Amino acid sequence: MKRWLIICSLIISNISFSQKKPYKVGEYAKYKISFGLLDVGYGELNISKLVLTKKTPTYHITGIGKTSKFFDIFFKVRDIYETYIDTNTLLPVKFLRDVYEGGHIINQKYEFNHEKNLVYTQKKQYKIPNDSQDMLSAFFYARTFKKEKVLSDSVFNIPIFMDDENYFLEVKYLYDEVLETNLGNIKCMVFQPKMQEGRVFEDGEDMRIWISDDENKMLFKVETKIWAGKIKAELEDYKKNKYPINKT
């Protein structure tokens, strides 16, 4: 699940962003995750409600990753991510991570103070760059980008705090494409990510991300090649999106 959340956030950049929010409370998206011809699990993203967090109005957003019962036998995954995003600045106020992956357990809690450029974990505080995001909030911030700036620039970056460390993600806009899906033919923008050396993947030559070319800017597909084949995450259901999906 961590990989897919990172992938989602890769379309973030230093480009211009609009104050017009492309989502609303209640939005829900479900993704089928497959390896070759095998369905291995699913992921969900949900803007569940508006809440006050540290006296700040925030969107409470959850991300869930889960393997199927069959693949639980080999490598069980039960991941829950939560972010609380300031409804005005779209910066994270609080981030929670509860992960179980093949017996490996991670529990994290981050509280952000953007005025002081600090984040507080369970053990210590860290200095962070301006406008830092967590791995889940990054995707929703990204969805406010202006397409005309994407087309005029090639590589974009954003600071993200994860696993008690600051780092930057890079992404390159490639081309537009009509994506054939079970939900219809969707006009999309295609991006190629690049990670820092030593992270989940070192470059994005074998990865592609499809984002709907409309006001929603929803993630429709992720595809990456590994030595044994292809891993894909594909949108199979969505509800209460703010704008109509751009179908052809």
Beta strands, then each sheet from edge to edge (+ up, - down):
strand 1: 28-35
strand 2: 38-53
strand 3: 56-67
strand 4: 77-86
strand 5: 92-101
strand 6: 104-113
strand 7: 118-120
strand 8: 125-127
strand 9: 155-162
strand 10: 165-181
strand 11: 184-194
strand 12: 207-212
strand 13: 219-226
strand 14: 229-239
sheet 1: 8+ 7- 6+ 5- 4+ 3- 2+ 1- 14+ 13- 12+ 11- 10+ 9-
end
